[in-house]
């Protein structure tokens, strides 16, 4: 794993947290929840792709 990957996840977390707080303070709890959910989905998709790349490289290492 690269350090940039961890920084990307952290940046997404910070942005989503700020958006969530702004939306909650303005009385838009539903949009805040959807923003948090969208951030979670984006991060999960990034992690799934990284795991897929890991399995592909391990598979290539063993020649399967």
Secondary structure as UniProt FT lines:
FT   HELIX           3..25
FT   TURN            26..27
FT   HELIX           29..62
//
